[in-house]
Amino acid sequence: MKTSQYYKDNPEAYAKKKLYDKKYNSSDKATKKRTKLNKFNRQKGTYGNGDGLDACEKKYKNKIKITFCKRRKNRADKNDMPGDKKARGKN
């Protein structure tokens, strides 16, 4: 909620974020990851069923495993993957 309020109050910062997100989400790395997770979700028959779960990558014994996790937890997790830690900082 704090973030959304910040972007409402600072439209130039929101425009800058949208440009960054557009560039990142169109990268080959992000596209391949998104495709892999969507394929897993479709194979399990849970794509678009409204169950509140996302296909996600979890680190398990030094390997990355695809599994399901709650949507909110997946999109806010800052402890699981190195990219999450870099994106969200130490807290």
PyMOL Python script that loads the backbone (N, CA, C, O; Angstrom):
from pymol import cmd

cmd.read_pdbstr("""\
ATOM      1  N   MET A   1       0.818  -1.188   0.000  1.00  0.00           N
ATOM      2  CA  MET A   1       0.000   0.000   0.000  1.00  0.00           C
ATOM      3  C   MET A   1       0.867   1.260   0.000  1.00  0.00           C
ATOM      4  O   MET A   1       0.516   2.252  -0.638  1.00  0.00           O
ATOM      5  N   LYS A   2       1.972   1.225   0.697  1.00  0.00           N
ATOM      6  CA  LYS A   2       2.848   2.385   0.724  1.00  0.00           C
ATOM      7  C   LYS A   2       3.415   2.660  -0.668  1.00  0.00           C
ATOM      8  O   LYS A   2       3.529   3.813  -1.082  1.00  0.00           O
ATOM      9  N   THR A   3       3.768   1.597  -1.384  1.00  0.00           N
ATOM     10  CA  THR A   3       4.334   1.757  -2.714  1.00  0.00           C
ATOM     11  C   THR A   3       3.318   2.353  -3.675  1.00  0.00           C
ATOM     12  O   THR A   3       3.636   3.270  -4.432  1.00  0.00           O
ATOM     13  N   SER A   4       2.097   1.833  -3.646  1.00  0.00           N
ATOM     14  CA  SER A   4       1.082   2.348  -4.559  1.00  0.00           C
ATOM     15  C   SER A   4       0.779   3.823  -4.268  1.00  0.00           C
ATOM     16  O   SER A   4       0.553   4.608  -5.188  1.00  0.00           O
ATOM     17  N   GLN A   5       0.777   4.185  -3.002  1.00  0.00           N
ATOM     18  CA  GLN A   5       0.543   5.590  -2.644  1.00  0.00           C
ATOM     19  C   GLN A   5       1.696   6.466  -3.135  1.00  0.00           C
ATOM     20  O   GLN A   5       1.473   7.577  -3.615  1.00  0.00           O
ATOM     21  N   TYR A   6       2.924   5.966  -3.015  1.00  0.00           N
ATOM     22  CA  TYR A   6       4.082   6.715  -3.495  1.00  0.00           C
ATOM     23  C   TYR A   6       3.967   6.984  -4.989  1.00  0.00           C
ATOM     24  O   TYR A   6       4.203   8.103  -5.446  1.00  0.00           O
ATOM     25  N   TYR A   7       3.603   5.948  -5.750  1.00  0.00           N
ATOM     26  CA  TYR A   7       3.501   6.123  -7.201  1.00  0.00           C
ATOM     27  C   TYR A   7       2.328   7.011  -7.591  1.00  0.00           C
ATOM     28  O   TYR A   7       2.385   7.676  -8.626  1.00  0.00           O
ATOM     29  N   LYS A   8       1.267   7.039  -6.789  1.00  0.00           N
ATOM     30  CA  LYS A   8       0.168   7.973  -7.058  1.00  0.00           C
ATOM     31  C   LYS A   8       0.632   9.412  -6.853  1.00  0.00           C
ATOM     32  O   LYS A   8       0.246  10.315  -7.595  1.00  0.00           O
ATOM     33  N   ASP A   9       1.464   9.608  -5.838  1.00  0.00           N
ATOM     34  CA  ASP A   9       1.958  10.952  -5.523  1.00  0.00           C
ATOM     35  C   ASP A   9       3.109  11.388  -6.421  1.00  0.00           C
ATOM     36  O   ASP A   9       3.393  12.582  -6.513  1.00  0.00           O
ATOM     37  N   ASN A  10       3.784  10.438  -7.090  1.00  0.00           N
ATOM     38  CA  ASN A  10       4.950  10.740  -7.922  1.00  0.00           C
ATOM     39  C   ASN A  10       4.808  10.100  -9.303  1.00  0.00           C
ATOM     40  O   ASN A  10       5.414   9.061  -9.566  1.00  0.00           O
ATOM     41  N   PRO A  11       4.024  10.703 -10.177  1.00  0.00           N
ATOM     42  CA  PRO A  11       3.781  10.089 -11.489  1.00  0.00           C
ATOM     43  C   PRO A  11       5.040   9.952 -12.343  1.00  0.00           C
ATOM     44  O   PRO A  11       5.117   9.046 -13.172  1.00  0.00           O
ATOM     45  N   GLU A  12       6.024  10.827 -12.159  1.00  0.00           N
ATOM     46  CA  GLU A  12       7.248  10.705 -12.944  1.00  0.00           C
ATOM     47  C   GLU A  12       8.044   9.473 -12.512  1.00  0.00           C
ATOM     48  O   GLU A  12       8.670   8.818 -13.346  1.00  0.00           O
ATOM     49  N   ALA A  13       8.024   9.154 -11.219  1.00  0.00           N
ATOM     50  CA  ALA A  13       8.681   7.939 -10.739  1.00  0.00           C
ATOM     51  C   ALA A  13       7.950   6.701 -11.258  1.00  0.00           C
ATOM     52  O   ALA A  13       8.580   5.696 -11.588  1.00  0.00           O
ATOM     53  N   TYR A  14       6.620   6.777 -11.327  1.00  0.00           N
ATOM     54  CA  TYR A  14       5.834   5.650 -11.838  1.00  0.00           C
ATOM     55  C   TYR A  14       6.124   5.422 -13.318  1.00  0.00           C
ATOM     56  O   TYR A  14       6.212   4.278 -13.765  1.00  0.00           O
ATOM     57  N   ALA A  15       6.270   6.498 -14.073  1.00  0.00           N
ATOM     58  CA  ALA A  15       6.592   6.375 -15.497  1.00  0.00           C
ATOM     59  C   ALA A  15       7.964   5.721 -15.679  1.00  0.00           C
ATOM     60  O   ALA A  15       8.147   4.889 -16.567  1.00  0.00           O
ATOM     61  N   LYS A  16       8.929   6.103 -14.831  1.00  0.00           N
ATOM     62  CA  LYS A  16      10.261   5.515 -14.887  1.00  0.00           C
ATOM     63  C   LYS A  16      10.206   4.023 -14.555  1.00  0.00           C
ATOM     64  O   LYS A  16      10.878   3.219 -15.201  1.00  0.00           O
ATOM     65  N   LYS A  17       9.411   3.654 -13.555  1.00  0.00           N
ATOM     66  CA  LYS A  17       9.252   2.244 -13.175  1.00  0.00           C
ATOM     67  C   LYS A  17       8.618   1.442 -14.307  1.00  0.00           C
ATOM     68  O   LYS A  17       9.038   0.319 -14.586  1.00  0.00           O
ATOM     69  N   LYS A  18       7.612   2.014 -14.958  1.00  0.00           N
ATOM     70  CA  LYS A  18       6.950   1.314 -16.053  1.00  0.00           C
ATOM     71  C   LYS A  18       7.915   1.046 -17.204  1.00  0.00           C
ATOM     72  O   LYS A  18       7.865  -0.020 -17.818  1.00  0.00           O
ATOM     73  N   LEU A  19       8.786   1.998 -17.499  1.00  0.00           N
ATOM     74  CA  LEU A  19       9.787   1.795 -18.544  1.00  0.00           C
ATOM     75  C   LEU A  19      10.760   0.675 -18.175  1.00  0.00           C
ATOM     76  O   LEU A  19      11.102  -0.165 -19.007  1.00  0.00           O
ATOM     77  N   TYR A  20      11.201   0.677 -16.911  1.00  0.00           N
ATOM     78  CA  TYR A  20      12.113  -0.374 -16.457  1.00  0.00           C
ATOM     79  C   TYR A  20      11.433  -1.746 -16.524  1.00  0.00           C
ATOM     80  O   TYR A  20      12.020  -2.710 -17.016  1.00  0.00           O
ATOM     81  N   ASP A  21      10.194  -1.829 -16.028  1.00  0.00           N
ATOM     82  CA  ASP A  21       9.461  -3.099 -16.031  1.00  0.00           C
ATOM     83  C   ASP A  21       9.260  -3.619 -17.452  1.00  0.00           C
ATOM     84  O   ASP A  21       9.374  -4.818 -17.707  1.00  0.00           O
ATOM     85  N   LYS A  22       8.963  -2.714 -18.361  1.00  0.00           N
ATOM     86  CA  LYS A  22       8.760  -3.106 -19.759  1.00  0.00           C
ATOM     87  C   LYS A  22      10.044  -3.702 -20.336  1.00  0.00           C
ATOM     88  O   LYS A  22      10.009  -4.714 -21.035  1.00  0.00           O
ATOM     89  N   LYS A  23      11.162  -3.071 -20.038  1.00  0.00           N
ATOM     90  CA  LYS A  23      12.450  -3.563 -20.540  1.00  0.00           C
ATOM     91  C   LYS A  23      12.803  -4.906 -19.908  1.00  0.00           C
ATOM     92  O   LYS A  23      13.236  -5.824 -20.605  1.00  0.00           O
ATOM     93  N   TYR A  24      12.620  -5.027 -18.589  1.00  0.00           N
ATOM     94  CA  TYR A  24      12.964  -6.270 -17.895  1.00  0.00           C
ATOM     95  C   TYR A  24      12.060  -7.422 -18.343  1.00  0.00           C
ATOM     96  O   TYR A  24      12.552  -8.512 -18.636  1.00  0.00           O
ATOM     97  N   ASN A  25      10.760  -7.194 -18.399  1.00  0.00           N
ATOM     98  CA  ASN A  25       9.816  -8.259 -18.732  1.00  0.00           C
ATOM     99  C   ASN A  25       9.923  -8.725 -20.175  1.00  0.00           C
ATOM    100  O   ASN A  25       9.455  -9.815 -20.502  1.00  0.00           O
ATOM    101  N   SER A  26      10.525  -7.928 -21.040  1.00  0.00           N
ATOM    102  CA  SER A  26      10.697  -8.347 -22.429  1.00  0.00           C
ATOM    103  C   SER A  26      12.060  -9.007 -22.665  1.00  0.00           C
ATOM    104  O   SER A  26      12.357  -9.445 -23.776  1.00  0.00           O
ATOM    105  N   SER A  27      12.890  -9.077 -21.610  1.00  0.00           N
ATOM    106  CA  SER A  27      14.204  -9.711 -21.767  1.00  0.00           C
ATOM    107  C   SER A  27      14.041 -11.217 -21.967  1.00  0.00           C
ATOM    108  O   SER A  27      13.036 -11.801 -21.562  1.00  0.00           O
ATOM    109  N   ASP A  28      15.028 -11.830 -22.589  1.00  0.00           N
ATOM    110  CA  ASP A  28      14.977 -13.274 -22.846  1.00  0.00           C
ATOM    111  C   ASP A  28      14.893 -14.070 -21.546  1.00  0.00           C
ATOM    112  O   ASP A  28      14.156 -15.052 -21.462  1.00  0.00           O
ATOM    113  N   LYS A  29      15.638 -13.650 -20.547  1.00  0.00           N
ATOM    114  CA  LYS A  29      15.654 -14.366 -19.273  1.00  0.00           C
ATOM    115  C   LYS A  29      14.265 -14.381 -18.622  1.00  0.00           C
ATOM    116  O   LYS A  29      13.791 -15.432 -18.191  1.00  0.00           O
ATOM    117  N   ALA A  30      13.625 -13.228 -18.554  1.00  0.00           N
ATOM    118  CA  ALA A  30      12.304 -13.139 -17.931  1.00  0.00           C
ATOM    119  C   ALA A  30      11.252 -13.878 -18.750  1.00  0.00           C
ATOM    120  O   ALA A  30      10.360 -14.515 -18.191  1.00  0.00           O
ATOM    121  N   THR A  31      11.356 -13.794 -20.069  1.00  0.00           N
ATOM    122  CA  THR A  31      10.399 -14.468 -20.940  1.00  0.00           C
ATOM    123  C   THR A  31      10.494 -15.980 -20.791  1.00  0.00           C
ATOM    124  O   THR A  31       9.471 -16.660 -20.714  1.00  0.00           O
ATOM    125  N   LYS A  32      11.717 -16.511 -20.750  1.00  0.00           N
ATOM    126  CA  LYS A  32      11.905 -17.958 -20.601  1.00  0.00           C
ATOM    127  C   LYS A  32      11.376 -18.444 -19.252  1.00  0.00           C
ATOM    128  O   LYS A  32      10.728 -19.488 -19.178  1.00  0.00           O
ATOM    129  N   LYS A  33      11.647 -17.699 -18.198  1.00  0.00           N
ATOM    130  CA  LYS A  33      11.166 -18.087 -16.868  1.00  0.00           C
ATOM    131  C   LYS A  33       9.645 -18.083 -16.827  1.00  0.00           C
ATOM    132  O   LYS A  33       9.031 -19.027 -16.329  1.00  0.00           O
ATOM    133  N   ARG A  34       9.042 -17.029 -17.346  1.00  0.00           N
ATOM    134  CA  ARG A  34       7.581 -16.909 -17.364  1.00  0.00           C
ATOM    135  C   ARG A  34       6.954 -18.030 -18.184  1.00  0.00           C
ATOM    136  O   ARG A  34       5.936 -18.597 -17.786  1.00  0.00           O
ATOM    137  N   THR A  35       7.557 -18.352 -19.327  1.00  0.00           N
ATOM    138  CA  THR A  35       7.057 -19.425 -20.189  1.00  0.00           C
ATOM    139  C   THR A  35       7.134 -20.770 -19.481  1.00  0.00           C
ATOM    140  O   THR A  35       6.197 -21.566 -19.542  1.00  0.00           O
ATOM    141  N   LYS A  36       8.255 -21.021 -18.807  1.00  0.00           N
ATOM    142  CA  LYS A  36       8.450 -22.293 -18.103  1.00  0.00           C
ATOM    143  C   LYS A  36       7.415 -22.467 -16.987  1.00  0.00           C
ATOM    144  O   LYS A  36       6.843 -23.545 -16.825  1.00  0.00           O
ATOM    145  N   LEU A  37       7.182 -21.403 -16.225  1.00  0.00           N
ATOM    146  CA  LEU A  37       6.224 -21.491 -15.119  1.00  0.00           C
ATOM    147  C   LEU A  37       4.789 -21.622 -15.624  1.00  0.00           C
ATOM    148  O   LEU A  37       3.996 -22.355 -15.035  1.00  0.00           O
ATOM    149  N   ASN A  38       4.446 -20.925 -16.702  1.00  0.00           N
ATOM    150  CA  ASN A  38       3.108 -21.056 -17.285  1.00  0.00           C
ATOM    151  C   ASN A  38       2.882 -22.463 -17.824  1.00  0.00           C
ATOM    152  O   ASN A  38       1.797 -23.022 -17.665  1.00  0.00           O
ATOM    153  N   LYS A  39       3.894 -23.034 -18.457  1.00  0.00           N
ATOM    154  CA  LYS A  39       3.785 -24.391 -18.990  1.00  0.00           C
ATOM    155  C   LYS A  39       3.540 -25.391 -17.860  1.00  0.00           C
ATOM    156  O   LYS A  39       2.692 -26.275 -17.985  1.00  0.00           O
ATOM    157  N   PHE A  40       4.276 -25.254 -16.762  1.00  0.00           N
ATOM    158  CA  PHE A  40       4.091 -26.125 -15.607  1.00  0.00           C
ATOM    159  C   PHE A  40       2.668 -26.008 -15.073  1.00  0.00           C
ATOM    160  O   PHE A  40       2.024 -27.015 -14.777  1.00  0.00           O
ATOM    161  N   ASN A  41       2.186 -24.783 -14.953  1.00  0.00           N
ATOM    162  CA  ASN A  41       0.839 -24.529 -14.425  1.00  0.00           C
ATOM    163  C   ASN A  41      -0.226 -25.148 -15.333  1.00  0.00           C
ATOM    164  O   ASN A  41      -1.194 -25.728 -14.841  1.00  0.00           O
ATOM    165  N   ARG A  42      -0.058 -25.031 -16.631  1.00  0.00           N
ATOM    166  CA  ARG A  42      -1.015 -25.611 -17.579  1.00  0.00           C
ATOM    167  C   ARG A  42      -0.982 -27.144 -17.545  1.00  0.00           C
ATOM    168  O   ARG A  42      -2.025 -27.793 -17.623  1.00  0.00           O
ATOM    169  N   GLN A  43       0.211 -27.713 -17.428  1.00  0.00           N
ATOM    170  CA  GLN A  43       0.332 -29.171 -17.378  1.00  0.00           C
ATOM    171  C   GLN A  43      -0.369 -29.751 -16.155  1.00  0.00           C
ATOM    172  O   GLN A  43      -0.927 -30.846 -16.219  1.00  0.00           O
ATOM    173  N   LYS A  44      -0.342 -29.030 -15.056  1.00  0.00           N
ATOM    174  CA  LYS A  44      -0.991 -29.486 -13.831  1.00  0.00           C
ATOM    175  C   LYS A  44      -2.493 -29.223 -13.863  1.00  0.00           C
ATOM    176  O   LYS A  44      -3.223 -29.669 -12.977  1.00  0.00           O
ATOM    177  N   GLY A  45      -2.958 -28.499 -14.884  1.00  0.00           N
ATOM    178  CA  GLY A  45      -4.388 -28.230 -15.023  1.00  0.00           C
ATOM    179  C   GLY A  45      -4.919 -27.175 -14.078  1.00  0.00           C
ATOM    180  O   GLY A  45      -6.117 -27.136 -13.799  1.00  0.00           O
ATOM    181  N   THR A  46      -4.045 -26.324 -13.586  1.00  0.00           N
ATOM    182  CA  THR A  46      -4.480 -25.321 -12.616  1.00  0.00           C
ATOM    183  C   THR A  46      -4.401 -23.899 -13.161  1.00  0.00           C
ATOM    184  O   THR A  46      -4.639 -22.945 -12.420  1.00  0.00           O
ATOM    185  N   TYR A  47      -4.077 -23.743 -14.421  1.00  0.00           N
ATOM    186  CA  TYR A  47      -3.927 -22.400 -14.996  1.00  0.00           C
ATOM    187  C   TYR A  47      -5.290 -21.727 -15.097  1.00  0.00           C
ATOM    188  O   TYR A  47      -6.185 -22.242 -15.767  1.00  0.00           O
ATOM    189  N   GLY A  48      -5.454 -20.594 -14.447  1.00  0.00           N
ATOM    190  CA  GLY A  48      -6.676 -19.802 -14.558  1.00  0.00           C
ATOM    191  C   GLY A  48      -7.869 -20.355 -13.803  1.00  0.00           C
ATOM    192  O   GLY A  48      -9.004 -19.986 -14.103  1.00  0.00           O
ATOM    193  N   ASN A  49      -7.647 -21.233 -12.828  1.00  0.00           N
ATOM    194  CA  ASN A  49      -8.791 -21.795 -12.108  1.00  0.00           C
ATOM    195  C   ASN A  49      -9.164 -21.002 -10.860  1.00  0.00           C
ATOM    196  O   ASN A  49     -10.116 -21.363 -10.168  1.00  0.00           O
ATOM    197  N   GLY A  50      -8.435 -19.930 -10.561  1.00  0.00           N
ATOM    198  CA  GLY A  50      -8.780 -19.063  -9.436  1.00  0.00           C
ATOM    199  C   GLY A  50      -8.438 -19.647  -8.076  1.00  0.00           C
ATOM    200  O   GLY A  50      -9.034 -19.247  -7.077  1.00  0.00           O
ATOM    201  N   ASP A  51      -7.505 -20.573  -8.005  1.00  0.00           N
ATOM    202  CA  ASP A  51      -7.163 -21.195  -6.723  1.00  0.00           C
ATOM    203  C   ASP A  51      -6.220 -20.340  -5.874  1.00  0.00           C
ATOM    204  O   ASP A  51      -5.937 -20.689  -4.727  1.00  0.00           O
ATOM    205  N   GLY A  52      -5.734 -19.233  -6.420  1.00  0.00           N
ATOM    206  CA  GLY A  52      -4.853 -18.340  -5.655  1.00  0.00           C
ATOM    207  C   GLY A  52      -3.423 -18.827  -5.562  1.00  0.00           C
ATOM    208  O   GLY A  52      -2.658 -18.326  -4.737  1.00  0.00           O
ATOM    209  N   LEU A  53      -3.035 -19.805  -6.398  1.00  0.00           N
ATOM    210  CA  LEU A  53      -1.682 -20.330  -6.376  1.00  0.00           C
ATOM    211  C   LEU A  53      -0.939 -19.957  -7.649  1.00  0.00           C
ATOM    212  O   LEU A  53      -1.531 -19.860  -8.723  1.00  0.00           O
ATOM    213  N   ASP A  54       0.362 -19.750  -7.515  1.00  0.00           N
ATOM    214  CA  ASP A  54       1.254 -19.491  -8.636  1.00  0.00           C
ATOM    215  C   ASP A  54       2.256 -20.626  -8.737  1.00  0.00           C
ATOM    216  O   ASP A  54       2.634 -21.223  -7.730  1.00  0.00           O
ATOM    217  N   ALA A  55       2.677 -20.917  -9.940  1.00  0.00           N
ATOM    218  CA  ALA A  55       3.838 -21.786 -10.108  1.00  0.00           C
ATOM    219  C   ALA A  55       5.047 -20.926  -9.762  1.00  0.00           C
ATOM    220  O   ALA A  55       5.157 -19.791 -10.225  1.00  0.00           O
ATOM    221  N   CYS A  56       5.950 -21.460  -8.951  1.00  0.00           N
ATOM    222  CA  CYS A  56       7.095 -20.665  -8.518  1.00  0.00           C
ATOM    223  C   CYS A  56       8.335 -21.549  -8.444  1.00  0.00           C
ATOM    224  O   CYS A  56       8.245 -22.774  -8.354  1.00  0.00           O
ATOM    225  N   GLU A  57       9.466 -20.912  -8.484  1.00  0.00           N
ATOM    226  CA  GLU A  57      10.738 -21.604  -8.356  1.00  0.00           C
ATOM    227  C   GLU A  57      11.211 -21.490  -6.916  1.00  0.00           C
ATOM    228  O   GLU A  57      11.290 -20.392  -6.366  1.00  0.00           O
ATOM    229  N   LYS A  58      11.523 -22.621  -6.314  1.00  0.00           N
ATOM    230  CA  LYS A  58      12.035 -22.645  -4.948  1.00  0.00           C
ATOM    231  C   LYS A  58      13.381 -23.347  -4.931  1.00  0.00           C
ATOM    232  O   LYS A  58      13.588 -24.328  -5.644  1.00  0.00           O
ATOM    233  N   LYS A  59      14.281 -22.846  -4.124  1.00  0.00           N
ATOM    234  CA  LYS A  59      15.588 -23.475  -3.981  1.00  0.00           C
ATOM    235  C   LYS A  59      15.450 -24.629  -2.997  1.00  0.00           C
ATOM    236  O   LYS A  59      14.971 -24.446  -1.878  1.00  0.00           O
ATOM    237  N   TYR A  60      15.878 -25.835  -3.424  1.00  0.00           N
ATOM    238  CA  TYR A  60      15.776 -27.027  -2.600  1.00  0.00           C
ATOM    239  C   TYR A  60      17.036 -27.846  -2.780  1.00  0.00           C
ATOM    240  O   TYR A  60      17.280 -28.374  -3.864  1.00  0.00           O
ATOM    241  N   LYS A  61      17.840 -27.961  -1.734  1.00  0.00           N
ATOM    242  CA  LYS A  61      19.108 -28.698  -1.771  1.00  0.00           C
ATOM    243  C   LYS A  61      19.980 -28.255  -2.946  1.00  0.00           C
ATOM    244  O   LYS A  61      20.447 -29.079  -3.732  1.00  0.00           O
ATOM    245  N   ASN A  62      20.191 -26.945  -3.053  1.00  0.00           N
ATOM    246  CA  ASN A  62      21.035 -26.332  -4.084  1.00  0.00           C
ATOM    247  C   ASN A  62      20.526 -26.553  -5.503  1.00  0.00           C
ATOM    248  O   ASN A  62      21.283 -26.376  -6.457  1.00  0.00           O
ATOM    249  N   LYS A  63      19.275 -26.931  -5.662  1.00  0.00           N
ATOM    250  CA  LYS A  63      18.652 -27.039  -6.977  1.00  0.00           C
ATOM    251  C   LYS A  63      17.397 -26.193  -6.973  1.00  0.00           C
ATOM    252  O   LYS A  63      16.798 -25.956  -5.924  1.00  0.00           O
ATOM    253  N   ILE A  64      17.006 -25.746  -8.132  1.00  0.00           N
ATOM    254  CA  ILE A  64      15.780 -24.965  -8.247  1.00  0.00           C
ATOM    255  C   ILE A  64      14.664 -25.910  -8.671  1.00  0.00           C
ATOM    256  O   ILE A  64      14.761 -26.592  -9.690  1.00  0.00           O
ATOM    257  N   LYS A  65      13.612 -25.936  -7.876  1.00  0.00           N
ATOM    258  CA  LYS A  65      12.492 -26.836  -8.097  1.00  0.00           C
ATOM    259  C   LYS A  65      11.241 -26.002  -8.378  1.00  0.00           C
ATOM    260  O   LYS A  65      11.007 -24.992  -7.715  1.00  0.00           O
ATOM    261  N   ILE A  66      10.445 -26.420  -9.349  1.00  0.00           N
ATOM    262  CA  ILE A  66       9.193 -25.723  -9.642  1.00  0.00           C
ATOM    263  C   ILE A  66       8.087 -26.355  -8.817  1.00  0.00           C
ATOM    264  O   ILE A  66       7.919 -27.575  -8.819  1.00  0.00           O
ATOM    265  N   THR A  67       7.337 -25.524  -8.116  1.00  0.00           N
ATOM    266  CA  THR A  67       6.255 -25.994  -7.272  1.00  0.00           C
ATOM    267  C   THR A  67       5.162 -24.927  -7.240  1.00  0.00           C
ATOM    268  O   THR A  67       5.253 -23.924  -7.948  1.00  0.00           O
ATOM    269  N   PHE A  68       4.146 -25.134  -6.434  1.00  0.00           N
ATOM    270  CA  PHE A  68       3.093 -24.137  -6.267  1.00  0.00           C
ATOM    271  C   PHE A  68       3.264 -23.436  -4.933  1.00  0.00           C
ATOM    272  O   PHE A  68       3.669 -24.049  -3.944  1.00  0.00           O
ATOM    273  N   CYS A  69       2.955 -22.155  -4.911  1.00  0.00           N
ATOM    274  CA  CYS A  69       2.932 -21.412  -3.668  1.00  0.00           C
ATOM    275  C   CYS A  69       1.852 -20.343  -3.769  1.00  0.00           C
ATOM    276  O   CYS A  69       1.405 -20.000  -4.863  1.00  0.00           O
ATOM    277  N   LYS A  70       1.443 -19.828  -2.633  1.00  0.00           N
ATOM    278  CA  LYS A  70       0.393 -18.819  -2.627  1.00  0.00           C
ATOM    279  C   LYS A  70       0.856 -17.589  -3.393  1.00  0.00           C
ATOM    280  O   LYS A  70       2.013 -17.179  -3.302  1.00  0.00           O
ATOM    281  N   ARG A  71      -0.061 -17.018  -4.143  1.00  0.00           N
ATOM    282  CA  ARG A  71       0.258 -15.893  -5.009  1.00  0.00           C
ATOM    283  C   ARG A  71       0.891 -14.746  -4.225  1.00  0.00           C
ATOM    284  O   ARG A  71       1.905 -14.190  -4.647  1.00  0.00           O
ATOM    285  N   ARG A  72       0.309 -14.399  -3.109  1.00  0.00           N
ATOM    286  CA  ARG A  72       0.810 -13.271  -2.339  1.00  0.00           C
ATOM    287  C   ARG A  72       2.221 -13.547  -1.804  1.00  0.00           C
ATOM    288  O   ARG A  72       3.084 -12.670  -1.843  1.00  0.00           O
ATOM    289  N   LYS A  73       2.448 -14.745  -1.315  1.00  0.00           N
ATOM    290  CA  LYS A  73       3.772 -15.106  -0.796  1.00  0.00           C
ATOM    291  C   LYS A  73       4.810 -15.097  -1.916  1.00  0.00           C
ATOM    292  O   LYS A  73       5.927 -14.611  -1.734  1.00  0.00           O
ATOM    293  N   ASN A  74       4.441 -15.630  -3.054  1.00  0.00           N
ATOM    294  CA  ASN A  74       5.363 -15.711  -4.182  1.00  0.00           C
ATOM    295  C   ASN A  74       5.791 -14.324  -4.647  1.00  0.00           C
ATOM    296  O   ASN A  74       6.960 -14.111  -4.969  1.00  0.00           O
ATOM    297  N   ARG A  75       4.875 -13.404  -4.683  1.00  0.00           N
ATOM    298  CA  ARG A  75       5.176 -12.077  -5.219  1.00  0.00           C
ATOM    299  C   ARG A  75       5.802 -11.157  -4.190  1.00  0.00           C
ATOM    300  O   ARG A  75       6.216 -10.048  -4.529  1.00  0.00           O
ATOM    301  N   ALA A  76       5.880 -11.589  -2.949  1.00  0.00           N
ATOM    302  CA  ALA A  76       6.483 -10.764  -1.911  1.00  0.00           C
ATOM    303  C   ALA A  76       7.686 -11.427  -1.265  1.00  0.00           C
ATOM    304  O   ALA A  76       8.262 -10.868  -0.332  1.00  0.00           O
ATOM    305  N   ASP A  77       8.079 -12.600  -1.734  1.00  0.00           N
ATOM    306  CA  ASP A  77       9.155 -13.354  -1.104  1.00  0.00           C
ATOM    307  C   ASP A  77      10.510 -12.714  -1.392  1.00  0.00           C
ATOM    308  O   ASP A  77      10.899 -12.557  -2.549  1.00  0.00           O
ATOM    309  N   LYS A  78      11.219 -12.349  -0.337  1.00  0.00           N
ATOM    310  CA  LYS A  78      12.527 -11.733  -0.531  1.00  0.00           C
ATOM    311  C   LYS A  78      13.655 -12.598  -0.002  1.00  0.00           C
ATOM    312  O   LYS A  78      14.799 -12.147   0.063  1.00  0.00           O
ATOM    313  N   ASN A  79      13.358 -13.824   0.375  1.00  0.00           N
ATOM    314  CA  ASN A  79      14.384 -14.678   0.961  1.00  0.00           C
ATOM    315  C   ASN A  79      14.714 -15.895   0.124  1.00  0.00           C
ATOM    316  O   ASN A  79      15.668 -16.608   0.433  1.00  0.00           O
ATOM    317  N   ASP A  80      13.959 -16.151  -0.921  1.00  0.00           N
ATOM    318  CA  ASP A  80      14.074 -17.435  -1.586  1.00  0.00           C
ATOM    319  C   ASP A  80      15.144 -17.488  -2.668  1.00  0.00           C
ATOM    320  O   ASP A  80      15.958 -18.412  -2.680  1.00  0.00           O
ATOM    321  N   MET A  81      15.160 -16.537  -3.557  1.00  0.00           N
ATOM    322  CA  MET A  81      16.069 -16.589  -4.700  1.00  0.00           C
ATOM    323  C   MET A  81      16.996 -15.375  -4.676  1.00  0.00           C
ATOM    324  O   MET A  81      16.622 -14.330  -4.144  1.00  0.00           O
ATOM    325  N   PRO A  82      18.199 -15.493  -5.243  1.00  0.00           N
ATOM    326  CA  PRO A  82      19.140 -14.375  -5.230  1.00  0.00           C
ATOM    327  C   PRO A  82      18.581 -13.119  -5.887  1.00  0.00           C
ATOM    328  O   PRO A  82      18.840 -12.013  -5.413  1.00  0.00           O
ATOM    329  N   GLY A  83      17.825 -13.266  -6.960  1.00  0.00           N
ATOM    330  CA  GLY A  83      17.243 -12.106  -7.629  1.00  0.00           C
ATOM    331  C   GLY A  83      16.264 -11.367  -6.737  1.00  0.00           C
ATOM    332  O   GLY A  83      16.168 -10.142  -6.797  1.00  0.00           O
ATOM    333  N   ASP A  84      15.530 -12.111  -5.905  1.00  0.00           N
ATOM    334  CA  ASP A  84      14.589 -11.490  -5.001  1.00  0.00           C
ATOM    335  C   ASP A  84      15.323 -10.630  -3.978  1.00  0.00           C
ATOM    336  O   ASP A  84      14.893  -9.521  -3.659  1.00  0.00           O
ATOM    337  N   LYS A  85      16.433 -11.153  -3.470  1.00  0.00           N
ATOM    338  CA  LYS A  85      17.197 -10.400  -2.482  1.00  0.00           C
ATOM    339  C   LYS A  85      17.759  -9.124  -3.078  1.00  0.00           C
ATOM    340  O   LYS A  85      17.748  -8.074  -2.434  1.00  0.00           O
ATOM    341  N   LYS A  86      18.255  -9.211  -4.316  1.00  0.00           N
ATOM    342  CA  LYS A  86      18.819  -8.035  -4.958  1.00  0.00           C
ATOM    343  C   LYS A  86      17.749  -6.999  -5.240  1.00  0.00           C
ATOM    344  O   LYS A  86      17.986  -5.800  -5.094  1.00  0.00           O
ATOM    345  N   ALA A  87      16.578  -7.452  -5.641  1.00  0.00           N
ATOM    346  CA  ALA A  87      15.517  -6.528  -6.022  1.00  0.00           C
ATOM    347  C   ALA A  87      14.911  -5.828  -4.821  1.00  0.00           C
ATOM    348  O   ALA A  87      14.508  -4.669  -4.924  1.00  0.00           O
ATOM    349  N   ARG A  88      14.836  -6.510  -3.676  1.00  0.00           N
ATOM    350  CA  ARG A  88      14.105  -5.962  -2.546  1.00  0.00           C
ATOM    351  C   ARG A  88      15.000  -5.499  -1.406  1.00  0.00           C
ATOM    352  O   ARG A  88      14.492  -4.985  -0.410  1.00  0.00           O
ATOM    353  N   GLY A  89      16.278  -5.659  -1.514  1.00  0.00           N
ATOM    354  CA  GLY A  89      17.177  -5.186  -0.473  1.00  0.00           C
ATOM    355  C   GLY A  89      17.283  -6.148   0.698  1.00  0.00           C
ATOM    356  O   GLY A  89      16.885  -7.307   0.587  1.00  0.00           O
ATOM    357  N   LYS A  90      17.807  -5.687   1.797  1.00  0.00           N
ATOM    358  CA  LYS A  90      18.087  -6.553   2.936  1.00  0.00           C
ATOM    359  C   LYS A  90      16.873  -6.855   3.782  1.00  0.00           C
ATOM    360  O   LYS A  90      16.819  -7.917   4.402  1.00  0.00           O
ATOM    361  N   ASN A  91      15.897  -5.970   3.834  1.00  0.00           N
ATOM    362  CA  ASN A  91      14.717  -6.157   4.701  1.00  0.00           C
ATOM    363  C   ASN A  91      13.626  -6.914   4.006  1.00  0.00           C
ATOM    364  O   ASN A  91      12.571  -7.154   4.594  1.00  0.00           O
TER     365      ASN A  91
END
""", "prot")
cmd.dss("prot")
cmd.show_as("cartoon", "prot")
cmd.util.cbc("prot")
cmd.orient("prot")
